[in-house]
Amino acid sequence: MDEEFVREVFASLGAITIRRMFGGQGIYASGRIVALVIRGDLYLKSDEEAAPLYEAAGSRAWTYTRPGRAPVTMPYYRCPEDGFDDPDAMAGWAAVADGAARRSEAAKAGLQKRRRRPKAALPDT
């Protein structure tokens, strides 16, 4: 997928960064990964809140299989077709992906805070 096209698609999120990953590209907005380009397909970040929206639009989750193992479903859905035809629709889908990325970041930050809490001192006996 052409880098200029990717930048246009995510223009509604402001400045983005594109990095190579998974044999494709990772699309980042404000340091958060919001999408992947894998084998020419655009996949948007998802979570429990975003997945039903993507599914209602007829999208499918990114799944890959390694030899001898069960398929792995990743938290990314193929960009709905209307996103490629309508800039306003794409801005909406980009916002859904960004929301999922923000929630994921917040959940990770909360988990890290809980891990860093000092253990309570035991009372002297």
C-alpha positions as CSV (number, residue, x, y, z in Angstrom):
1,M,0.0,0.0,0.0
2,D,1.4,3.4,-1.0
3,E,2.7,5.5,1.9
4,E,1.1,8.7,0.6
5,F,-2.3,6.9,0.4
6,V,-1.9,5.7,4.0
7,R,-1.1,9.2,5.1
8,E,-4.2,10.5,3.3
9,V,-6.3,7.8,4.9
10,F,-5.3,8.8,8.4
11,A,-5.1,12.5,7.9
12,S,-7.9,13.0,10.4
13,L,-5.6,11.7,13.2
14,G,-2.9,14.3,12.5
15,A,0.7,13.4,12.0
16,I,1.3,9.7,11.7
17,T,4.4,7.5,11.7
18,I,4.8,4.4,9.5
19,R,7.2,1.6,10.6
20,R,8.0,-1.7,9.1
21,M,6.6,-4.7,11.1
22,F,5.2,-8.2,10.6
23,G,6.4,-8.1,7.0
24,G,4.2,-5.1,6.5
25,Q,3.8,-1.7,8.1
26,G,2.6,-0.4,11.4
27,I,0.7,2.9,11.3
28,Y,1.1,5.1,14.5
29,A,-0.8,8.2,15.6
30,S,0.7,10.1,18.6
31,G,2.9,7.0,19.3
32,R,-0.1,4.6,19.4
33,I,-0.4,1.9,16.8
34,V,-3.8,2.4,15.1
35,A,-3.4,0.2,12.0
36,L,-1.4,-2.4,10.1
37,V,-0.8,-2.9,6.4
38,I,-0.3,-6.7,5.8
39,R,0.0,-8.1,2.3
40,G,-1.6,-4.9,0.9
41,D,-4.6,-5.0,3.2
42,L,-5.3,-2.3,5.7
43,Y,-6.3,-3.5,9.2
44,L,-7.5,-1.2,11.9
45,K,-6.9,-1.5,15.7
46,S,-9.7,-3.1,17.5
47,D,-10.9,-4.1,21.0
48,E,-14.1,-5.3,22.6
49,E,-15.8,-2.0,21.9
50,A,-14.7,-1.6,18.3
51,A,-15.0,-5.2,17.1
52,P,-18.8,-5.1,16.9
53,L,-18.7,-1.9,14.7
54,Y,-16.2,-3.5,12.3
55,E,-18.2,-6.7,12.2
56,A,-21.5,-4.9,11.5
57,A,-19.7,-3.3,8.5
58,G,-18.8,-6.7,7.2
59,S,-15.1,-6.7,8.2
60,R,-13.1,-9.6,9.4
61,A,-10.4,-9.9,12.0
62,W,-6.8,-10.5,11.0
63,T,-5.9,-14.1,11.6
64,Y,-2.7,-16.0,10.9
65,T,-1.7,-19.6,11.2
66,R,1.7,-21.1,11.9
67,P,2.4,-24.7,10.9
68,G,1.3,-27.1,13.5
69,R,-0.5,-24.5,15.6
70,A,-4.0,-23.2,16.0
71,P,-5.0,-20.0,14.2
72,V,-4.2,-16.8,16.0
73,T,-6.7,-13.9,15.9
74,M,-5.1,-10.4,16.3
75,P,-6.9,-7.3,17.5
76,Y,-7.1,-5.8,14.1
77,Y,-10.0,-5.8,11.5
78,R,-9.8,-5.2,7.8
79,C,-10.8,-1.7,7.0
80,P,-14.5,-1.6,5.9
81,E,-14.9,-1.0,2.1
82,D,-16.7,2.4,2.6
83,G,-13.5,3.7,4.2
84,F,-11.8,3.5,0.8
85,D,-14.6,5.2,-1.1
86,D,-15.6,8.0,1.3
87,P,-13.2,10.3,3.2
88,D,-15.8,11.0,5.8
89,A,-16.4,7.3,6.4
90,M,-12.6,6.7,6.6
91,A,-12.3,9.5,9.2
92,G,-14.9,7.7,11.2
93,W,-13.1,4.4,11.0
94,A,-9.8,6.0,11.8
95,A,-11.4,7.5,15.0
96,V,-12.7,4.0,15.9
97,A,-9.2,2.6,15.5
98,D,-7.7,5.5,17.5
99,G,-10.2,4.9,20.3
100,A,-9.2,1.3,20.5
101,A,-5.6,2.2,20.6
102,R,-6.2,4.8,23.3
103,R,-8.1,2.3,25.4
104,S,-5.4,-0.3,24.9
105,E,-2.7,2.2,26.0
106,A,-4.7,3.2,29.1
107,A,-5.2,-0.5,30.0
108,K,-1.5,-1.1,29.7
109,A,-0.6,2.0,31.8
110,G,-3.0,0.8,34.5
111,L,-1.5,-2.6,34.5
112,Q,2.0,-1.2,34.8
113,K,1.0,1.0,37.7
114,R,-0.4,-2.0,39.6
115,R,2.8,-3.9,39.0
116,R,4.9,-1.0,40.3
117,R,3.0,-0.5,43.6
118,P,5.3,-1.2,46.6
119,K,4.3,-4.0,48.8
120,A,3.0,-3.1,52.2
121,A,5.4,-3.5,55.0
122,L,4.7,-6.4,57.3
123,P,4.0,-5.3,60.9
124,D,6.8,-6.0,63.4
125,T,6.0,-8.9,65.6
